Amino acid sequence: MKILHTADWHLGKRLDYFSRLEEQREILDEICAKADEEDVDVVLIAGDLFDTFNPPVEAVELLYKTLRRLCKNGARPVIAIAGNHDSADRIDAPDVLARESGIIFIGYPKAKIPTFAIQHGFAISRSDNGFIEIVLPKYDYPLRVIHTAFANELRLKQYLGPENKEQMLNEVLHNHWQQLADAYCDDQGVNILTAHLYMLKRGGAILEEPEGEKPIKVGNADLIYSDGIPDSIQYTALGHLHRCQEIGGHPAPVIYSSSPLPYSFSEAEQEKAVVLIEAKPQQAVSYQKSVLRGGRKLYRKRFSDMDEAVAWLHANPYSLVELTLISNKFVSSADLKRIHESHDGIIHIIPVVKSEEMTMEKVQSINLDQEVDALFQDYFHYRLGQEPNTEIMDLLNEVIHSEPETED
């Protein structure tokens, strides 16, 4: 059985003011093409479908059109759970209609999906709170999926029962997953867990959450440890962290698939991917990272020569850039104009002035008892490294000596 694991699409997300919607459309086309080329049987999307609770109309349309392509008219199940950027109600809203096409939306951590069958397609043969069993016509064994959409501690306790209010989050989740695994996940099927959580190996290094993310981890209160995953689970498909990585701490793979695009400059060097899984009952899962090539590359670049900067920008047009300009003086408006005209994807320009005249060790003390015009001359020289001309000084004197207007 072939499964494609992806997550953290963040549809509608911007990089500062810059829309990423066209790149998202491009990268989702690539994911659909991979699913077809690899002839995958199931698609898992582990949360953060949207970037905000109220995404733009274009982002909603892009999601539905993409899922429609992935599900192949009910031949391929697509399971999409809510992440911490998603509104659980919005994710659940189209479920009744989506199920007719083979798309299973899961907004809440203890959702119970009705059993159903799609003509000439798959069937949900068994269901429980946080669990579904899928039967595909081409296999003589089922796929079992334990699912946990994102929930903060308050929501988890609300949906997992008041008796758990005094328990630690790890214990609540471990008990919930273990009960489902004991009831449904024997060795006669493929057993998968999918969740949108901040998870790591117990005793392992703390993994940084993506820059600009709504944090799940507050201190260590919401850290979930991978040793709480039941032993019968053959693969854990995670969402939230944007780097493709296996975190360990469990006999079977525990994987963050990565976001499909780099969404901040801290992700500029990351290789984005989906994960392709092959699974059989009673066997270890094999998986491989399938690298995504679409979208603009993100670069953090530093230049001390303006001509070199412009040349690089011309040579790398399909990119988004955080540009640091190092010089001995302030960047002139003419140079800034050249920079902006050479590239349409400059997100930030960071000027770094390293002139010795501008360093704190070289700045002369300022006499605050002198006249205003002299203070202005000192300040002008400090900021621009030159004396103000006669026209500027005349304008200053005009301002100083003008009388304010008063009402009669």
N, C-alpha and C positions, 0 to 999 in steps of 0.2 A: 504494500500500500504506500503510495507516494503522497506526501503532505508538504505544502508550502507554508512556511511560517514568516509572517511579516508583522510590523507594528509601527506605531508612532508616525502615522501619515501627516498629522497636523494640518489638514486641509484648511486653506484660508490664511495660513500663517504668513506674516511679513518679516523681512529682515530690516528692522528700523522702518523706513517708509516704503521699502521696495517690495512689491507684490511678487510672490513666488508661484502664483497660480498656474502660469504657463509651464513652468518647470515641473510642477506637480502633475499636470496633465501628461507631460512627456514621460515622467518616471513611472506613472501608473500604467501607461501604455506598455512600457518595458516589462513591468511586473506581469501584466496580462499575457504578454508574448511569452515570457518565461514559463508561466503556468501551462500554456498550450504546448510549447516546445517539449517540456518535460513530461507532458501528459499527467499532471498531478491529479489526484483523486479528491483531495480536500484542501481548502485554504483556511488558515487560521490567522486572524488579525487581532493582535493582543493589545488593543486599546489605543486611545488618543487618535481616533479617526479624524476629529476636528481639532482646531487649535483653541476655540473658545466655546462657551456654552451656547452662544448665539452666532453661529458662523454665517458668513455671507451666502446669499442665494447661489452664487456660482460654485462655492465649495460644496454645498449640499447636492447640487446637480451633478458635480463631478464624482462625488462618492457613489450616488445611486447608479450612474451610468457605468462606473467601473465595476461595481459589484454585480451588476447585470451581466457584464461580459464574463466575469470570473465564474459565475454560477452555471453558465452554459444551459440555461433554461431548465434547471433542476437536475441536470446530470451530475453536477459537482457541488457538494455542500460548501458553503462559505459561512464560517462562524466568526462573528465580529463582536467583541466585547467592549464595554465602555472603559475609558481611561480617566485619569484625573482632570484632563482638559475637557472631557465630554459631559454633557448633560445626560444623566441616565434616562430621564423621561424622553428626551429627544431621540436617543438611540433606540429606545423601545417602541416609539410611536409608529413606525412603519412595519412593525414585525408581522402583523396579520397578513398584509399584502405581500411582504417580502418572502414569507414562508412558501407562498405559492410558487416562487421562482427558485427556492432552495437556499435563500439567504436567512441565516438565523442571527438575529440581533439579541444581545444580552446586555441589558443596562444595569442590573443590580446583582449583588454578589450571591444572593440566594434565589435567583430566578428559577422558575420551573417552566420549561418549555413543553407545550402540549405535544403528545405523540401524533405523528401524521405520516402519510406516505405520498410521494409524488409519482404520478403515473409514468412508467418507464424511467423512473429515477430512483433516488434513495428513499429511505424511511427512517424516522426517529422511532425506534422500537421500544425503548424504555426511557423514562425521564424521572428525575427527582430534583429536589432543591439543590441547584449547583451541579447538576449532572445530566448528560444525555448519552444515549447509545445510538450509533448510526449504523445502519445496514446498507451496504453498497452491493448492487447486483453482481458485480464481477468478482466478489470475494466471498469465501465461505466462512469468514470470521468477521465480527463487528469491530467498529472503532468506538471506544469509550472515551468521553471527554469530561473531566472534572473542570469546571470553569468558575473563576472568581474575578468578576469585573471589579474595577477599582472601588474601594470604599475606605473612607477615613474611619478612624476608630469608632466614632459615634454611629456611623451608618452600619458598620459591621455588627456592632452590638445590637442595633435595632433589628437587623434582618436575621441575625443568628440566634436571637432569643434573649430575653431579659435575664435568664439564669446565668449568662456569661458576663454580666456587667463587671464583675470583680476580677475576671481572669485576664491574664496578659494576652496581647494580640496574637503572639506566636502560638500559645496554647489553644486559643479559640480556633485558629485556622488549622492547626495540626489535627485537632480532634474532629473538625468538620470534614477535612479531606480524608482522614483515616476511616471514618464511618462510611463514607461513600465508597472508598476503595474496598473495604471489607465486604460491602454489600454487592458491589457490581464488577470490580476489576480483578477477575480471575485470569488464569493464563490461557484462556481460550479466545482472547481478543487482544487488540492493540489498545494500550492504556496511556492516555495523554492528560497532562494538566496544563491549562492555559490560564494566565493571570496577569493583571496589571498591578504590579507591586514593586516596592524597593526591596530587593532580595539580595543576599550575599552569603557566602560561606561563613559559618561560625568560626570566629578567630581570624578571618581573612581581612585584608586591607579594605578600608572604607572606599567605596566607589563613588566618584563625584557625580552628582546629578547634573544634567545638561544646563548650560548657561541660559538663563531666561526661562527655565522651566518653573512651573508651579511646583514647589518642593513637596514631596511626599514625606521625606525624612525630616523630622523635627527633633534635633538631638539624635537619640537612638530609639525614641519611643515607637516609631513606626517601622523599624527594621524587621524584616522577616528573614529567618534563616532557612537555608535550603535543606537542613537535616530534618525539617518538619514535613517534607514531602514523603508520602507513603512509598514503601519499597517497591510496590507493584507498578508504580508509574515508570514508563519506559522513556519518556521525554517530557520536559517542562518547557513550554513556549511562553516566554515572558515579554512584556512591554514596559517601557518607561525610560530606561537608560538608552541613549542614542548610539552607543558604540556596540558593534557586533562582538559578543564575547560569551564564553562559557565561564560560569562562576564557580562550578565545582560544589563539593560538599554533599553530593548524593551519588550513588552508584551509576545512575543514568545521566545523560546530558541535561543540564539546566542552562538555557540559552536565552540571551537577549539578541534579537535578530538585527537590531539597529533601526534608526529612522531611514527612510529612503533617500533623503536629501540632508546635507549639512545645514542646520538651522541657526547656527551661531558661529562666530569666527573661532571659538574654542574647538569646534569640530572640523576646522579647515583641513587637517591632515588625515581625517578618518576615512577609511574605505567603507562605503555604504553597501548593504547587501540584503538579500532575503536568504532564508535557510531552507534547503531542500532535504527532506527527511524520507528515508525508506524504512518501513517498520513491518514486522511480522510478530505474531504471538510467540512468546517464550524465547525470543531472540533479542540481542542487543540492537538498538536502533543505530543505523548508520546515517550520517548527515554530512552535508557540505555547504559551505558558504558560497552563494552565487552573487558575484559582485555586480552592482548596478552602475551603469556608465552615464546615464542621462543627467540633465540638470547642469546648472552653472557651477563651476568650481569656485570655492572660496579661498582667497589668498590674503595673508598678512604680509605686506611688502614694505621694505625700508629702502629709501634712496637718498643719497646725498648730492646727486647730480640730476638736475631737472630734465635735461635732454634724455638721460638714461631712463628716467621714470616715464616720460612720454613715449619713448620707443617701446618699453615693455608693455605699456597699456595698449598701444596700437597692435602689438603682437599677440595679445591675450584678450580679445574682445568679448568672448562668451564666458565671463567670469564676474564675480562680485568681490570687491577689493576694500580692505582696510589699509589705507596708504599712510605711511609715516614719512614725512619729508624732513630731512636733517640739513640744516644750513647755518651759516654764520650770521644771518640776518633774517628778519621776518619775510615770509613769502609775499611777494608782490602780487597785486591784483592781476597783473598781466600774466604772471606764471600760473596763478590759480585758474585763470580763464583757459590757458593752454591745457592744463591738466583736465579740466571738466570737459572741454571740447574733444579730447582724445578718447573718452570712454564713457559709456552710459551706465556703468555698474559700480561707480565709486560710492561706497556707503559712508565711510568716514575718512576725513583727512586730518592727520595728527601732525601739527608742525612742532619740530624740536629745534630750538635756537641754541647753538653752542658757542656763540661768540664770546670771547674772553671778556669783552666789554660788558656783556650782559650777565656774567656770573656774579654771585653774591659777594665773592671775595674782592671783586674789582669795583663794585658799586660804591661811589663816594657817598658820604653822609650828606643828608639834605638839611639845609638851614631853614627851619620852619618859620623863622622870624622875618624872613625877607618878604618883599612885596609880592602880590599875586602874580604879576607878569614874570617876575624872576622865577618863582616856583613853577610856573607853567613851562618856562624854557628848560628848567632842569628836568621836569617830567618828560617833556617832548624828547629831549636828548636821551633820557634813560630808555624810553620805549622804542625809539626809532634810530638812535645812534647818530642823529644830526640835529642842527639848529633849525628852529622854525623860521620861515621866510617872513619878509615884511608884511605880505598880504595876510598871513595867519595872525601875526601880532596885531595888526590894525583891527582885524575882526574881533580878537580877544578884547582889545581896549574898548571897542564899540559896545560889546556885551557888558563889560564891567561898568561902564559909565552910563549905560541906558537907564532910564527911570521906569519903574513898573507902572502899568496902566491901572488906574483906580476908578471905581464907579462913583458917580455923583450921589 
